[in-house]
Amino acid sequence: MPAPVAPGPAGTPPQDDSHPSLLKHPDLLLLAVLFPDAFEDDWRNANWAYYEPRTTHDAVPSPCIHSIAASDIGLPLKAYAYFRKTAFLDLENSPGQAAAGLHMAALGGTWLAVARGFMGLDLTGDQPRIRPRLPENWRRLSMQIQHHGRWYRLEATGNDGRVQPCLEDAPPEERPLSAVPAGLNQTATDQHPDSPTGLPAKENEP
């Protein structure tokens, strides 16, 4: 499914929100996220290079989409930075709207960035498949999902992963989603001395 890249050089756009080349939501990047097998890597890279610097992220789902898209094209630092944006949207109250309620798109986007992006979850077949690409400061990621009426346990360490069927009668409380950032131990804290949680400093974020 080839699609044209918008004309013009890829570069940093003006900061004027009324500029016609600026977007608040990356529609073509979302298309590639929704249909990952329909586009070649060259197409993905070209559209990332053009649209990523031109997106203002005024739409709540935008950081999540960018996180997954970055994982798909092998940009782990960008993927993690955009994951932080969507995960901390309400915790840091960056839009200044937390008193009015939480952003459901950001909450769902956080899970998608983890499952679809970092775990590389693919549900297009009869059984789930994964292609892990964990952030460097995460030791392990595990989750349990239901697919076509069956439960599966997914585990990833670095870029290695495995999928195992679960007992069909396992109670729901035994099917958690758990992510273990390496920053919770001393080793990872030493890797990121400016952050007690092991997370990259904010100035590294897009």
N, C-alpha and C positions, 0 to 999 in steps of 0.2 A: 504494500500500500504506500507507494511513494507520495510525498506531499512536498510542495515547494517551501523553501525557507524564505522568509520575508526578506526583501532586498535591503542592502545597506550594510555597512561595516559593523562588526560586533565591537562595542566599546561602552564606556560609561556614559549613560544618558544624562541630560540636564536634570537638575533637581526640581524643575517646575512640574507639578502634578498635572497641569493642563497640557503638557507637551503631548502631541498625538502619538509619539512612539512609545509612550509608557503604558504598561499594563498593570492591573491590580491582580490578575489571575492568569496563570500560564496554561492556556487551553491546549496548545500543541504538546507541551510536556505532559499534561494530564492524559492526552490521547495515547501517548507512548506508554504511560504507566498502566492504563487500562487494558491495552492490547500489546503486551511486551514482545510477542512473537511476530508482530506485523511490521516491524521497522528494523532496518539495518543500523549497525553501530554508527556509521558515518552520518546517517540522518539524525540520530539522537544527539551526537556530539555537535553537529552544526546548529541544531535548534537550541541546544543548551547554551552554546556560545553566544547566540544572538539574543535569546529571550531572558536568560538569567540576569544579566546586568540591566535589563529594561523593565523588570518586574518590581513593583513597589510593595507587594505583599499586603495591600490594603484588604484583600479578601482573606478571611481566617484560614481556609484550607490551603492557601498558597505555600506556606513553609513545609507542610507535610508532603505536598506534591513534589517540591524541590528536593526534599530529603530522599524520597524514593527514587526519583529520577537520577540523583547524584549517585546513589548506591548502584543503580543499573549500569552506569557508565564508568564506574570505578573511581569515584571521587569521595573517598571515605571521610575526609575532613569536612568537606562541604555537607555531606549527608548528615554527619553528627551535629554540625552547627545548626542546620535547619531543623533537625529533630529537637534540639534544645529550644529553638524558637517556638515550636508548636507545643512542646511539653510544659514550658514555663509561661505561656501566654497569660493564664489566669493567676498562677502563683505569684508572678511578678507584677500582675495587673498593668501590663504595658499599654493596653488600650484605655485604661482608666475607667473600665465599665464593670469591674468585678462585683460591685454592690448590686448591680441589676441582674446578676446571675452568671453562670458559667457558659463558656462557648462549647457547645456539644461537638461542633466540627473540629475543634482543637483536641478535645478528649479522644474522639474517634480517630483523628489524624495521628495522635501519638501512638495509638495501638497499631495503626497501619504502617507507620514509619518503622516500628519495631518488627512486625510480622512480615510485611511485604518487602520492606527495605532491608533491614539487618539480617533477618532470617532467610530472606529470599523465597518466601512461601509461594508456591504455585499450586493452584487448585483446579487446573484445567483438565486433569486426568482423573481416572477412577480412584487413585490414591494420591494423597498430598506429596509433593516433592519440595525439597528445599535446596537453596544454594547460598549458604551463610556467607556474610561479609560483615562481621561484627566490628564495632569501634575498637580501636587498639587498647582502650582502657577498660574493656569489658572482658572478663575471663570466660564467662559462660552465659548462655541464654537457653531457657527451656520453656515450653508451653504445651498445653494440651488443647486440641481442637476437635470439633466434630465435623466430619466430611462424609456426605452420602450416608448419614445415619450411623457411622462408626466413629469411635474416638481414637485419636492418635496422639502419641507423645513425640514432640519434636525437640531435639537437643542439638546445640551447636557450641563448638569451642573453636574460636578463631574462624578459619574458613572451612572447617570440617563439621559435618553434621550427620545425623541419622534420624530416621523416622521409624517408630515402632507402634504397631497396633496396641491399644489398651484393652483391658478387660471390659466387656460391654456392660457389665453390671457395676462398674466403678461409680460411686456416688459423686455428685457434682462438686462437693467440697474437696475432692481429691484431684480436681482438674484445674489447678491454678495456672496463672501466667506469672512467671518469675524471671526477672532479669537481674543479674548480679554484676554491677559495675566493679571493675577491679579497683576503683578508687576507694572502695570501702576498706581496703587493707593498706598496710603501711607501704608496700611496694609501689602501688599506684599513686598514693599520696606523694611519694617522693618524685614521681614522674611529673606531677602537676603541683609544685610547691605553693603556688598562689591560690590554690583552691582546696579546702579541706575535704571536699567530696570527690576530688580527683577529676572534676570536670574542667574542660579547657576554659581559659579566661575569656571574658566576654569580647575582648577586642579581637579575638580570632573568628568571631561570628560574622556572617555576611551582612 
